[in-house]
């Protein structure tokens, strides 16, 4: 069990080397992680009141531009931000270590 937890933490902690994001994509991801830090959002990176309009459009554009984007990893990091184990900036760095 310990080995599985260590392996899982390495997967979560390592920056994504396969993806490179543009600055505006990183700004959007930053907003998602900021949302994770708001208790009223209940660990939801895109709370219901932000669905529709620009945030949903940006979500779709991110999915289209990065078909291998790891949504499960984003939600895992969001949960860690929500639990206070990571700051939104630290979570963002996990995704945006490589920028164009």
Backbone as ProteinMPNN parsed JSONL, in Angstrom:
{"seq_chain_A": "XXXXXXXXXXXXXXXXXXXXXXXXXXXXXXXXXXXXXXXXXXXXXXXXXXXXXXXXXXXXXXXXXXXXXXXXXXXXXXXXXXXXXXXXXXXXXXXXXXXX", "coords_chain_A": {"N_chain_A": [[0.82, -1.186, 0.0], [1.952, 1.242, 0.779], [3.832, 1.624, -1.257], [2.157, 1.974, -3.456], [0.927, 4.4, -2.788], [3.136, 6.101, -2.818], [3.879, 5.922, -5.52], [1.559, 7.001, -6.687], [1.648, 9.607, -5.633], [3.933, 10.567, -6.892], [3.096, 10.607, -9.554], [1.14, 12.554, -9.409], [2.593, 14.735, -8.482], [4.607, 15.336, -10.331], [5.551, 17.642, -12.872], [3.756, 18.158, -15.923], [5.304, 16.923, -18.588], [4.643, 16.395, -21.168], [2.925, 18.256, -22.233], [2.682, 21.578, -23.429], [1.812, 24.797, -22.616], [0.096, 27.762, -23.624], [0.368, 31.209, -22.591], [-2.186, 32.367, -22.075], [-3.708, 30.085, -21.708], [-2.599, 29.08, -19.389], [-3.328, 31.132, -17.661], [-6.06, 30.701, -17.58], [-6.141, 28.099, -16.462], [-5.057, 28.784, -14.006], [-7.156, 30.313, -12.949], [-9.041, 28.279, -12.646], [-7.787, 26.739, -10.627], [-7.745, 28.667, -8.625], [-10.483, 28.803, -8.137], [-10.793, 26.347, -6.914], [-9.826, 26.796, -4.396], [-11.763, 28.175, -3.053], [-14.017, 27.785, -0.537], [-16.855, 27.701, -0.82], [-17.212, 26.712, -3.356], [-16.919, 24.023, -3.236], [-14.721, 22.329, -3.97], [-14.845, 22.387, -6.732], [-13.587, 23.014, -9.866], [-14.863, 24.45, -11.833], [-17.366, 26.018, -10.942], [-21.012, 25.923, -10.763], [-22.149, 28.538, -11.158], [-20.345, 29.732, -12.849], [-20.474, 28.414, -15.176], [-21.219, 28.278, -18.609], [-21.088, 30.844, -21.059], [-18.005, 32.671, -21.153], [-16.172, 31.143, -19.493], [-16.923, 28.447, -19.872], [-16.572, 28.261, -22.61], [-13.802, 28.652, -22.782], [-12.994, 26.346, -21.424], [-13.796, 24.373, -23.253], [-12.173, 25.09, -25.433], [-9.649, 24.604, -24.369], [-9.785, 21.83, -24.066], [-10.017, 21.106, -26.758], [-7.596, 22.051, -27.82], [-5.73, 20.578, -26.423], [-5.937, 17.509, -26.561], [-5.024, 15.365, -25.034], [-5.165, 16.191, -22.48], [-5.125, 15.838, -19.001], [-7.773, 15.397, -17.272], [-8.541, 14.123, -14.945], [-6.28, 14.364, -13.37], [-6.23, 17.149, -13.059], [-8.538, 17.458, -11.484], [-7.725, 16.005, -9.233], [-5.567, 17.545, -8.304], [-7.006, 19.861, -7.821], [-8.588, 19.029, -5.685], [-6.571, 18.715, -3.78], [-5.804, 21.385, -3.485], [-8.176, 22.413, -2.486], [-8.274, 21.045, -0.052], [-6.229, 22.31, 1.239], [-3.639, 21.416, 0.965], [-2.061, 22.123, -1.142], [-1.138, 25.197, -2.698], [-3.029, 27.382, -4.875], [-1.226, 28.485, -6.749], [0.947, 26.692, -6.652], [-0.28, 24.377, -7.623], [-0.913, 25.266, -10.184], [1.653, 25.569, -11.232], [2.344, 22.932, -11.596], [1.056, 22.289, -13.923], [1.77, 24.286, -15.721], [4.535, 24.485, -16.066], [5.971, 24.387, -18.364], [5.863, 26.794, -20.772], [4.646, 28.516, -23.659]], "CA_chain_A": [[0.0, 0.0, 0.0], [2.84, 2.397, 0.813], [4.42, 1.778, -2.583], [1.125, 2.521, -4.32], [0.763, 5.811, -2.437], [4.319, 6.81, -3.308], [3.759, 6.002, -6.978], [0.491, 7.947, -6.977], [2.107, 10.968, -5.333], [4.876, 10.958, -7.946], [2.31, 10.934, -10.74], [0.448, 13.812, -9.168], [3.537, 15.812, -8.202], [5.504, 15.637, -11.447], [4.99, 18.514, -13.893], [3.426, 17.476, -17.169], [6.33, 17.191, -19.592], [4.105, 16.145, -22.489], [2.113, 19.381, -22.688], [3.173, 22.947, -23.314], [0.641, 25.657, -22.63], [0.256, 29.18, -23.919], [0.128, 32.018, -21.391], [-3.616, 32.536, -21.793], [-4.197, 28.814, -21.184], [-2.151, 29.028, -17.992], [-4.17, 32.051, -16.894], [-7.339, 30.015, -17.382], [-5.905, 27.045, -15.478], [-4.894, 29.47, -12.728], [-8.496, 30.659, -12.461], [-9.66, 27.036, -12.183], [-7.205, 26.385, -9.334], [-8.244, 29.655, -7.657], [-11.831, 28.358, -7.781], [-10.671, 25.195, -6.008], [-9.483, 27.28, -3.058], [-12.932, 28.837, -2.476], [-14.818, 26.739, 0.122], [-18.228, 27.642, -1.334], [-17.211, 25.988, -4.636], [-16.878, 22.585, -2.916], [-13.657, 21.672, -4.742], [-15.219, 22.345, -8.145], [-12.818, 24.021, -10.593], [-15.777, 25.253, -12.644], [-18.634, 25.968, -10.218], [-22.189, 26.142, -11.613], [-22.402, 29.945, -11.508], [-19.399, 30.155, -13.88], [-20.707, 27.623, -16.387], [-21.858, 29.1, -19.624], [-20.295, 32.013, -21.418], [-16.567, 32.627, -21.391], [-15.453, 30.065, -18.802], [-17.22, 27.185, -20.552], [-15.926, 28.327, -23.926], [-12.367, 28.436, -22.545], [-12.869, 24.93, -21.062], [-13.88, 23.628, -24.521], [-10.99, 25.401, -26.233], [-8.531, 23.893, -23.761], [-9.954, 20.417, -24.42], [-9.734, 20.957, -28.188], [-6.173, 22.313, -28.069], [-4.926, 19.568, -25.719], [-6.791, 16.32, -26.437], [-4.489, 14.44, -24.026], [-5.218, 16.859, -21.182], [-5.497, 14.885, -17.957], [-8.817, 16.005, -16.443], [-8.509, 13.475, -13.628], [-5.169, 14.983, -12.641], [-6.681, 18.482, -12.684], [-9.461, 17.306, -10.359], [-6.948, 15.565, -8.074], [-4.857, 18.726, -7.8], [-8.038, 20.747, -7.282], [-8.938, 18.497, -4.359], [-5.458, 19.034, -2.872], [-5.912, 22.825, -3.201], [-9.362, 22.538, -1.636], [-7.916, 20.525, 1.273], [-5.159, 23.12, 1.801], [-2.348, 20.736, 0.836], [-1.344, 22.847, -2.186], [-1.686, 26.507, -3.026], [-3.4, 27.442, -6.289], [-0.026, 28.731, -7.553], [1.716, 25.445, -6.74], [-1.012, 23.487, -8.534], [-0.734, 25.803, -11.532], [3.019, 25.268, -11.67], [2.373, 21.528, -12.024], [0.586, 22.241, -15.314], [2.336, 25.314, -16.596], [5.989, 24.601, -15.952], [6.404, 24.646, -19.751], [4.983, 27.754, -21.425], [5.061, 29.053, -24.962]], "C_chain_A": [[0.87, 1.258, 0.0], [3.423, 2.674, -0.565], [3.407, 2.377, -3.555], [0.915, 4.007, -4.04], [1.942, 6.641, -2.928], [4.235, 6.985, -4.818], [2.691, 7.013, -7.378], [0.941, 9.38, -6.722], [3.115, 11.451, -6.37], [4.14, 11.324, -9.225], [1.633, 12.28, -10.594], [1.44, 14.97, -9.072], [4.371, 16.221, -9.408], [4.836, 16.584, -12.436], [4.76, 17.738, -15.182], [4.43, 17.848, -18.244], [5.774, 17.078, -20.999], [3.357, 17.348, -23.057], [2.83, 20.698, -22.468], [1.974, 23.856, -23.507], [1.014, 27.089, -22.976], [-0.092, 29.968, -22.65], [-1.357, 32.144, -21.059], [-4.234, 31.234, -21.274], [-3.8, 28.658, -19.712], [-2.96, 29.975, -17.122], [-5.519, 31.408, -16.6], [-7.193, 28.902, -16.342], [-5.726, 27.647, -14.085], [-6.232, 29.845, -12.116], [-9.21, 29.412, -11.944], [-9.122, 26.646, -10.81], [-7.589, 27.398, -8.248], [-9.65, 29.272, -7.191], [-11.79, 27.209, -6.776], [-10.41, 25.625, -4.568], [-10.664, 27.955, -2.347], [-13.852, 27.779, -1.867], [-16.24, 26.591, -0.435], [-18.321, 26.856, -2.645], [-17.142, 24.48, -4.453], [-15.924, 21.814, -3.815], [-13.994, 21.54, -6.224], [-14.429, 23.418, -8.897], [-13.681, 24.922, -11.474], [-17.166, 25.198, -11.999], [-19.811, 26.367, -11.114], [-22.406, 27.592, -12.035], [-21.438, 30.466, -12.576], [-19.568, 29.36, -15.176], [-21.527, 28.442, -17.361], [-20.965, 30.283, -19.919], [-18.823, 31.719, -21.57], [-15.831, 31.474, -20.737], [-15.703, 28.721, -19.485], [-16.573, 27.138, -21.931], [-14.428, 28.057, -23.779], [-12.095, 26.974, -22.201], [-12.859, 24.087, -22.34], [-12.647, 23.86, -25.387], [-9.757, 24.687, -25.688], [-8.585, 22.415, -24.131], [-9.617, 20.182, -25.892], [-8.242, 21.108, -28.485], [-5.273, 21.237, -27.468], [-5.761, 18.304, -25.506], [-6.297, 15.307, -25.406], [-4.482, 15.058, -22.63], [-5.775, 15.898, -20.147], [-6.476, 15.541, -16.984], [-8.829, 15.403, -15.047], [-7.412, 14.086, -12.763], [-5.545, 16.393, -12.186], [-7.604, 18.394, -11.473], [-8.747, 16.853, -9.094], [-6.196, 16.74, -7.455], [-5.842, 19.728, -7.206], [-8.413, 20.308, -5.872], [-7.838, 18.82, -3.348], [-5.451, 20.524, -2.521], [-7.066, 23.05, -2.226], [-9.053, 22.102, -0.201], [-6.792, 21.316, 1.935], [-3.784, 22.485, 1.72], [-1.468, 21.366, -0.234], [-1.948, 24.233, -2.308], [-2.14, 26.481, -4.484], [-2.187, 27.662, -7.197], [0.823, 27.471, -7.714], [1.046, 24.458, -7.69], [-0.843, 23.959, -9.977], [0.651, 25.476, -12.079], [3.139, 23.822, -12.156], [1.937, 21.398, -13.482], [1.332, 23.19, -16.226], [3.825, 25.53, -16.393], [6.595, 24.903, -17.321], [5.404, 25.584, -20.395], [5.554, 28.174, -22.762], [5.011, 30.548, -24.905]], "O_chain_A": [[0.563, 2.226, -0.695], [3.498, 3.826, -0.993], [3.769, 3.205, -4.391], [0.743, 4.789, -4.975], [1.76, 7.763, -3.402], [4.491, 8.072, -5.336], [2.894, 7.797, -8.305], [0.644, 10.273, -7.516], [3.142, 12.64, -6.689], [4.533, 12.268, -9.911], [1.563, 13.055, -11.547], [1.149, 16.072, -9.536], [4.801, 17.372, -9.485], [3.683, 16.369, -12.81], [5.477, 16.786, -15.489], [4.409, 18.968, -18.755], [6.368, 17.609, -21.938], [3.18, 17.434, -24.272], [3.495, 20.904, -21.453], [1.21, 23.695, -24.458], [2.106, 27.559, -22.659], [-0.76, 29.455, -21.752], [-1.745, 32.04, -19.895], [-5.18, 31.271, -20.487], [-4.58, 28.162, -18.899], [-3.25, 29.659, -15.968], [-6.057, 31.553, -15.502], [-8.025, 28.777, -15.444], [-6.192, 27.079, -13.097], [-6.426, 29.714, -10.907], [-9.903, 29.468, -10.929], [-9.89, 26.267, -9.926], [-7.74, 27.03, -7.083], [-9.976, 29.394, -6.011], [-12.647, 27.11, -5.897], [-10.738, 24.898, -3.631], [-10.567, 28.272, -1.162], [-14.41, 26.96, -2.596], [-16.765, 25.48, -0.512], [-19.4, 26.385, -3.004], [-17.292, 23.734, -5.421], [-16.28, 20.767, -4.357], [-13.466, 20.655, -6.897], [-14.576, 24.605, -8.607], [-13.273, 26.031, -11.819], [-18.034, 24.443, -12.438], [-19.626, 27.068, -12.109], [-22.811, 27.843, -13.17], [-21.677, 31.527, -13.152], [-18.873, 29.617, -16.159], [-22.415, 29.201, -16.972], [-20.157, 30.671, -19.076], [-18.434, 30.656, -22.054], [-14.95, 30.878, -21.357], [-14.769, 27.938, -19.654], [-16.085, 26.093, -22.361], [-13.852, 27.312, -24.572], [-11.086, 26.415, -22.632], [-12.023, 23.198, -22.496], [-12.136, 22.926, -26.004], [-8.917, 24.219, -26.456], [-7.564, 21.814, -24.468], [-9.002, 19.172, -26.234], [-7.692, 20.375, -29.307], [-4.167, 21.012, -27.959], [-6.238, 18.055, -24.4], [-7.077, 14.472, -24.949], [-3.87, 14.518, -21.709], [-6.777, 15.226, -20.388], [-6.069, 16.16, -16.0], [-9.1, 16.103, -14.072], [-7.601, 14.298, -11.565], [-5.224, 16.792, -11.067], [-7.465, 19.177, -10.532], [-9.117, 17.266, -7.995], [-6.187, 16.91, -6.236], [-5.543, 20.37, -6.199], [-8.538, 21.138, -4.972], [-8.126, 19.158, -2.2], [-5.129, 20.891, -1.391], [-6.932, 23.795, -1.255], [-9.52, 22.724, 0.753], [-6.431, 21.028, 3.076], [-2.847, 22.973, 2.352], [-0.254, 21.163, -0.233], [-3.137, 24.422, -2.051], [-1.679, 25.637, -5.252], [-2.12, 27.097, -8.289], [1.356, 27.214, -8.794], [1.719, 23.783, -8.47], [-0.652, 23.148, -10.883], [0.797, 25.146, -13.255], [3.952, 23.527, -13.032], [2.394, 20.503, -14.193], [1.502, 22.897, -17.409], [4.316, 26.649, -16.536], [7.61, 25.593, -17.42], [4.235, 25.235, -20.554], [6.767, 28.187, -22.972], [5.321, 31.215, -25.892]]}, "name": "protein", "num_of_chains": 1, "seq": "XXXXXXXXXXXXXXXXXXXXXXXXXXXXXXXXXXXXXXXXXXXXXXXXXXXXXXXXXXXXXXXXXXXXXXXXXXXXXXXXXXXXXXXXXXXXXXXXXXXX"}
